[in-house]
Amino acid sequence: MKLKSIIIKSFREQLRNFWMLALTLILAPFFVFVYYLINESTQQHYEILVLNHDRGAKTHAGQFNHGAFLINLFNETIKDTLSVPVSMISAVSEEEATEIIKNKKADLLLILPEDFSEKINALSSGPDSPSPEITLLGDLTSYNYMISAVWAFEIVNRYITGAIRIKSPLTLKEESIGHSGDIDEFDLWVPGLLVISLIMLMFTASIAIVGEVENKTILRLKLSHMRTIEFLAGTSFVQILTGISALLLTLATAVAMGFSYTGSLWNLLLIGTLTSISIIAFSLLIAAFTRSANEVLVIGNFPMFLFMFFTGAAFPMKGAELFSLGGYPVTIQGIMSPTHAISALNKTFVMGMDTVDILPEIIALLILTLIYFLLGAWAFRKRHMKVE
């Protein structure tokens, strides 16, 4: 009966902290919306300037310029190919093109030599003829330059092999793991954003526990001979419901924004529940060192910052492996439970793995939760539950 009474009391207290509850439920869905806008406004597209010095070459049909034909052929081809994030634009001069690249209005300058057509025609007659030499100009420290350079080389290489009717000796076949071939960058962010909805429990759980100390109601609980485990179990039950509600609301928002949800809902609920319990257990440590909600809001910002930005929740992050246990990597970030929750969600949503494949993450969550709980319960009992 004591446990039931604590659950009812905790539920009422949670409703009284309306704004904190609203923040917990809405923050992660808000992040989903913001990340969706970022993804929509930053779709990568690479601009390649082409300076065509090709003077052309005589053929049986007349003068033909392979350089000009290459540019026109590529631009006509990609009109119906949305998957090619490249545009080729003719440049007037190298000086003008260099200035455009310096101002980040283009990513690379492709220079076709004067004898481009002549050497292609020579290769058609004999494969031992010298190959055309193209020049790539750009900021070699730029990520966009590196991607554009790969595209430029591939475009020219494919054109030449097609023009001289040589079949490529290599056939490339790509196979995706799980659903990785069907998702975009926004889908990669969602697992971390789902975990952010649970990290926010750090505040509501800490405040729910510390509120009893701040309002002096902890004295009545002490005198009722209530055990620490009963108090923590009743409070945690309400917080787990809050965390699962925030998780499902965040998932619904992500799906509405176009997230390709293909994983198991039961796996999501399992991971969400275990992560909620781990965050609540960690919140005991915060509650043990605070005596008011204001102190929680100040002190709790530091661990929340660590949990959000150094576990891969706010953006993808991979820590250096210190060692491994049974093939599972152990990192510094691994001492924070959201790291394993994000890994499990990525395996479920991106790789399409089953429950058995996320057992290492589940075991890690259970171990960390136990450690958090033992330390937190001991510290909280020592600080707030000791009857003087």
ZABAPA-83590 format. One record per residue (C-alpha): x, y, z; residue in one letter. Coordinates in steps of 0.1 Angstrom, whole numbers, m for minus. Layout:
N
      c1      c2      c3   residu
       X       Y       Z        a
...
END
This chain:
388
      c1      c2      c3   residu
       0       0       0        m
      29      24       7        k
      42      19     m28        l
       8      26     m43        k
       5      58     m22        s
      39      70     m33        i
      31      64     m69        i
      m1      84     m67        i
      16     112     m47        k
      45     113     m72        s
      21     115    m101        f
       3     144     m86        r
      35     162     m78        e
      47     156    m114        q
      15     173    m127        l
      21     202    m104        r
      55     208    m120        n
      38     215    m152        f
      65     235    m170        w
      92     211    m162        m
      70     182    m174        l
      62     202    m206        a
      99     209    m212        l
     107     172    m208        t
      80     161    m232        l
      85     189    m258        i
     123     195    m259        l
     132     164    m280        a
     104     168    m305        p
     114     204    m309        f
     150     192    m316        f
     136     168    m342        v
     119     197    m359        f
     150     219    m358        v
     172     191    m371        y
     147     184    m399        y
     150     221    m410        l
     188     219    m408        i
     188     188    m430        n
     164     204    m455        e
     184     236    m457        s
     218     219    m460        t
     213     193    m487        q
     248     188    m502        q
     252     199    m538        h
     286     203    m555        y
     294     229    m581        e
     321     220    m606        i
     334     248    m629        l
     347     236    m662        v
     373     256    m682        l
     372     240    m717        n
     405     248    m736        h
     398     219    m760        d
     402     231    m796        r
     385     200    m809        g
     396     175    m836        a
     386     166    m871        k
     365     135    m876        t
     349     119    m907        h
     318     139    m897        a
     336     172    m893        g
     351     191    m864        q
     341     177    m830        f
     348     191    m795        n
     347     164    m769        h
     350     189    m741        g
     319     208    m750        a
     300     176    m757        f
     310     162    m723        l
     296     193    m704        i
     263     193    m724        n
     259     155    m722        l
     264     155    m684        f
     240     184    m677        n
     213     169    m699        e
     218     135    m682        t
     215     147    m646        i
     182     166    m652        k
     163     133    m646        d
     188     120    m620        t
     181     135    m586        l
     206     112    m569        s
     235     130    m585        v
     244     160    m564        p
     267     177    m589        v
     264     205    m614        s
     289     213    m642        m
     291     250    m652        i
     313     264    m680        s
     338     290    m668        a
     351     320    m688        v
     386     322    m674        s
     408     306    m648        e
     411     339    m629        e
     374     343    m627        e
     368     307    m617        a
     395     309    m590        t
     378     339    m575        e
     345     321    m575        i
     361     292    m557        i
     377     314    m531        k
     343     329    m523        n
     329     294    m518        k
     304     298    m547        k
     319     267    m564        a
     339     237    m551        d
     363     229    m579        l
     376     240    m613        l
     381     213    m639        l
     404     223    m667        i
     403     204    m700        l
     435     207    m721        p
     437     220    m757        e
     444     185    m771        d
     416     168    m751        f
     397     158    m783        s
     428     149    m802        e
     440     125    m775        k
     406     108    m772        i
     405     102    m809        n
     441      89    m808        a
     431      65    m780        l
     403      52    m803        s
     428      43    m829        s
     454      28    m805        g
     451      21    m767        p
     489      28    m763        d
     484      65    m772        s
     490      90    m744        p
     459      98    m723        s
     444     133    m719        p
     457     152    m689        e
     431     171    m669        i
     437     196    m641        t
     417     200    m609        l
     420     233    m591        l
     406     241    m557        g
     410     243    m519        d
     426     209    m511        l
     417     213    m474        t
     380     215    m482        s
     357     185    m478        y
     336     197    m507        n
     367     199    m529        y
     376     162    m522        m
     340     150    m530        i
     339     172    m561        s
     373     159    m573        a
     361     123    m570        v
     330     132    m590        w
     350     151    m617        a
     375     123    m622        f
     347      97    m624        e
     327     118    m649        i
     356     124    m672        v
     369      88    m669        n
     335      73    m678        r
     331      97    m707        y
     364      88    m722        i
     360      50    m718        t
     326      54    m734        g
     339      75    m763        a
     367      51    m771        i
     344      21    m766        r
     365       4    m739        i
     346     m16    m713        k
     357     m10    m678        s
     376     m40    m663        p
     359     m34    m630        l
     322     m38    m621        t
     311     m22    m589        l
     283     m37    m569        k
     271     m20    m536        e
     251     m38    m510        e
     238     m20    m479        s
     237     m34    m444        i
     202     m34    m430        g
     183      m2    m441        h
     214      19    m444        s
     209      23    m482        g
     174      37    m478        d
     180      64    m452        i
     193     100    m453        d
     212     121    m428        e
     180     131    m409        f
     173      94    m402        d
     208      91    m388        l
     201     118    m363        w
     169     104    m350        v
     182      77    m327        p
     202     103    m307        g
     172     127    m306        l
     151      99    m292        l
     176      94    m264        v
     176     132    m257        i
     140     128    m247        s
     151     104    m220        l
     181     124    m209        i
     157     152    m199        m
     144     129    m171        l
     176     139    m153        m
     158     171    m143        f
     123     158    m136        t
     135     128    m116        a
     160     148     m96        s
     134     175     m88        i
     107     149     m80        a
     131     134     m54        i
     146     167     m41        v
     111     182     m39        g
     104     160      m9        e
     134     173       8        v
     127     210      m1        e
      91     208      10        n
     100     189      43        k
      76     161      34        t
     106     138      36        i
     103     140      74        l
      69     124      73        r
      81      97      50        l
     110      90      74        k
      86      87     104        l
      63      64      85        s
      92      38      85        h
      91      38      47        m
     121      21      32        r
     143      40       8        t
     137      14     m19        i
      99      19     m16        e
     103      57     m20        f
     126      53     m50        l
     105      26     m67        a
      73      47     m65        g
      90      79     m77        t
     108      60    m105        s
      76      44    m118        f
      61      78    m126        v
      93      90    m142        q
      95      59    m164        i
      60      66    m177        l
      71     102    m183        t
     102      91    m202        g
      83      66    m224        i
      57      93    m232        s
      84     117    m242        a
     101      89    m263        l
      69      80    m282        l
      61     117    m288        l
      95     123    m302        t
      92      92    m324        l
      58     104    m337        a
      73     138    m345        t
     102     122    m363        a
      78     100    m384        v
      57     131    m392        a
      89     148    m405        m
      97     118    m428        g
     117      95    m406        f
     117      60    m420        s
     107      39    m390        y
     114       3    m398        t
     127     m11    m365        g
     109     m31    m338        s
      87     m10    m315        l
      92     m36    m287        w
     130     m31    m290        n
     124       7    m288        l
     103       3    m257        l
     129     m21    m241        l
     158       3    m248        i
     137      33    m237        g
     127      17    m204        t
     162       6    m195        l
     176      40    m205        t
     149      58    m184        s
     158      36    m154        i
     195      44    m158        s
     189      82    m161        i
     167      80    m130        i
     193      61    m111        a
     219      87    m121        f
     195     114    m110        s
     198     100     m74        l
     234     112     m74        l
     223     147     m84        i
     195     146     m57        a
     220     134     m31        a
     241     165     m35        f
     212     191     m38        t
     185     203     m14        r
     162     223     m37        s
     149     224     m73        a
     170     255     m80        n
     201     237     m71        e
     191     208     m94        v
     186     232    m123        l
     221     246    m117        v
     241     215    m109        i
     222     192    m132        g
     233     212    m163        n
     268     199    m162        f
     259     161    m164        p
     231     169    m188        m
     256     187    m211        f
     279     157    m210        l
     251     132    m216        f
     238     152    m246        m
     269     162    m264        f
     295     135    m255        f
     275     104    m261        t
     264     110    m297        g
     228     122    m287        a
     230     157    m302        a
     253     147    m331        f
     270     115    m341        p
     302     108    m321        m
     325      78    m318        k
     349      75    m289        g
     383      59    m290        a
     383      23    m279        e
     402      17    m247        l
     397     m21    m247        f
     370     m46    m255        s
     350     m71    m235        l
     338    m101    m255        g
     343     m81    m286        g
     323     m51    m273        y
     343     m18    m274        p
     348       0    m241        v
     352      38    m244        t
     353      68    m221        i
     319      78    m233        q
     308      43    m224        g
     305      52    m187        i
     274      72    m197        m
     244      50    m204        s
     230      70    m234        p
     261      59    m254        t
     248      23    m254        h
     212      33    m259        a
     221      52    m291        i
     242      23    m303        s
     213      m1    m297        a
     188      22    m315        l
     212      26    m345        n
     215     m12    m347        k
     177     m15    m346        t
     167      14    m370        f
     197      16    m393        v
     211     m19    m395        m
     177     m37    m390        g
     191     m60    m363        m
     171     m81    m339        d
     170     m81    m301        t
     197    m107    m298        v
     221     m83    m317        d
     217     m56    m291        i
     223     m78    m261        l
     258     m62    m255        p
     241     m28    m252        e
     214     m41    m230        i
     239     m57    m207        i
     259     m25    m206        a
     228      m5    m197        l
     219     m29    m169        l
     254     m28    m154        i
     256      10    m155        l
     221      13    m141        t
     231     m10    m112        l
     262      11    m105        i
     243      44    m107        y
     216      31     m84        f
     239      16     m58        l
     259      48     m56        l
     229      71     m58        g
     208      52     m33        a
     236      50      m8        w
     244      87     m11        a
     207      98     m10        f
     200      76      20        r
     231      90      38        k
     222     126      30        r
     184     127      31        h
     169      95      46        m
     188      92      78        k
     165      99     108        v
     183     120     133        e
END
